[in-house]
Amino acid sequence: MQKSSISDVKLSTSHDTIRSNEILTLSLGFNIHGLIREIFSQKNWERAYDKHDNGFRLTVLLELRVGKKAVDKIKFVRKAVLFWTRNPKLSYRVWISVIKDEAPFYPLTIDEAKSLLFDVTKTIELDSNILKKGENQIQVSIKVNWGKHLYTDPTELQGETKSIKVNKL
């Protein structure tokens, strides 16, 4: 049986060197692939909507580590809301909106809906005073989970970025 997984994990920074009292900006990106992406389809949305299962909540917890020490935890949620539609651009009676970063999106294709929900890019700001002088190894641990729905069981996925090096002057 196929499983869901976190893939294409990337962590990068615009600066390899930073001074005290500056903000280090990190870019994190990853995708959720596998079973959940395949079963998150319009046919299943319609079945779930008919059974009053009209929401999907994806919780992401990030733990930012410098060396072995956890320095920050970031939690955010993405939601998918199923609704009855009369949009003439769509040939379906039940469709989806995705709430991403507190803003609703109304995708016009199933692939766009999956991308909005399961492809994550996040900007993380880190105070350079947390870093020690010299070379620092920065890494992010990723946990993603969702609950039970008509088309899926509760699942928790885990992943990790490769370490990046940042020098503090």
C-alpha positions in Angstrom: 0.0 0.0 0.0 1.3 3.4 -0.9 2.0 5.9 1.9 2.3 9.7 2.1 5.7 11.3 2.6 7.5 14.6 2.8 9.8 15.2 -0.2 11.8 17.8 -2.1 12.9 19.4 1.2 15.1 22.5 0.7 16.5 25.0 3.2 18.5 28.0 1.9 19.6 31.4 3.0 20.5 34.6 1.1 23.6 35.1 3.2 26.4 32.7 4.2 27.8 35.4 6.6 26.0 37.6 9.1 26.8 40.2 11.7 25.4 40.7 15.2 22.0 42.4 15.4 21.0 41.4 11.9 18.1 39.2 10.8 18.9 36.0 9.0 16.3 35.1 6.4 15.8 31.4 5.7 13.7 29.9 2.9 12.2 26.5 3.5 10.4 24.5 0.9 8.9 21.0 0.8 6.1 18.9 -0.8 3.7 16.3 0.5 3.5 13.4 -1.9 2.0 10.0 -2.1 -1.3 8.6 -1.0 -2.9 11.8 0.4 -2.2 13.7 -2.8 -3.7 11.0 -4.9 -6.9 10.5 -2.8 -7.5 14.2 -2.4 -9.6 14.3 -5.5 -12.9 15.9 -6.6 -14.7 12.5 -6.5 -13.7 12.1 -2.8 -14.6 15.7 -2.0 -18.1 15.1 -3.3 -18.4 11.9 -1.3 -17.1 13.6 1.9 -19.4 16.6 1.4 -22.4 14.4 1.1 -21.5 12.9 4.5 -20.9 16.4 6.0 -17.2 15.9 6.1 -16.4 19.3 4.5 -13.1 20.4 5.9 -9.5 19.2 5.8 -6.9 20.6 8.2 -3.2 20.2 7.7 -1.0 21.2 10.7 2.7 21.9 10.1 5.1 22.2 13.0 8.7 23.4 12.3 11.5 23.2 14.8 14.5 25.4 14.0 17.8 24.1 15.4 21.2 25.7 15.6 23.6 22.9 16.2 21.7 20.5 18.5 19.8 23.3 20.3 16.2 24.1 19.4 15.9 27.8 19.1 12.4 28.3 17.6 9.1 26.5 17.0 6.8 27.6 14.2 3.3 26.2 13.8 0.9 27.0 11.0 -2.2 25.5 9.5 -3.6 25.0 6.0 -7.2 24.3 5.6 -9.4 23.0 2.7 -13.1 23.8 2.8 -15.5 22.0 0.6 -18.5 23.9 -0.6 -21.4 23.8 -3.0 -20.6 25.8 -6.1 -22.4 27.3 -9.1 -19.3 28.7 -10.7 -19.8 28.4 -14.4 -16.0 27.9 -14.9 -16.3 24.6 -13.0 -18.1 21.5 -14.1 -18.5 20.1 -10.6 -21.2 20.7 -7.9 -18.8 20.5 -5.0 -15.5 22.4 -5.0 -12.8 23.5 -2.7 -11.2 26.7 -1.2 -7.8 26.5 0.4 -6.9 28.8 3.3 -3.2 29.4 3.2 -1.5 32.0 5.4 -4.9 33.3 6.6 -6.0 34.1 3.0 -8.6 32.1 1.0 -7.7 30.8 -2.5 -10.2 29.5 -5.0 -8.3 27.2 -7.4 -9.7 26.5 -10.8 -8.1 23.0 -11.2 -7.7 20.0 -9.0 -3.9 20.2 -9.5 -3.9 23.8 -8.4 -5.8 22.9 -5.2 -3.3 20.1 -4.4 -0.4 22.4 -5.0 -1.9 25.1 -2.7 -2.5 22.6 0.1 0.5 20.3 -0.2 3.4 22.4 -1.6 4.9 24.5 1.2 7.2 27.4 1.0 7.9 29.3 4.2 10.2 32.3 5.0 11.7 32.1 8.5 13.5 35.0 10.1 16.1 34.3 12.7 17.8 36.9 15.0 21.6 36.6 14.5 22.1 37.1 18.3 21.0 33.5 18.7 24.0 32.3 16.7 27.4 31.9 18.2 30.5 33.5 16.7 32.0 31.4 13.9 30.4 28.6 12.0 26.8 27.6 12.8 24.9 24.6 11.5 21.2 25.4 11.0 18.6 22.7 10.4 14.7 22.4 10.4 12.7 19.4 11.6 9.3 19.1 10.0 6.1 17.5 11.3 2.9 17.4 9.3 -0.4 15.9 10.4 -4.0 15.6 9.6 -7.0 13.9 11.1 -9.5 11.2 10.1 -11.7 11.9 7.1 -14.0 9.8 4.9 -11.0 9.4 2.5 -8.1 9.2 4.9 -6.9 8.0 8.3 -5.1 10.3 10.8 -1.5 10.6 9.7 1.7 12.2 11.0 4.7 12.7 8.7 8.2 13.7 9.7 11.1 15.1 7.7 14.3 17.1 8.1 16.3 19.5 6.1 20.0 19.1 5.4 22.1 21.4 7.6 23.2 24.7 6.1 26.3 26.6 7.4 26.2 30.3 8.4 29.2 32.2 9.7 28.6 34.9 12.3 31.2 37.6 12.4 
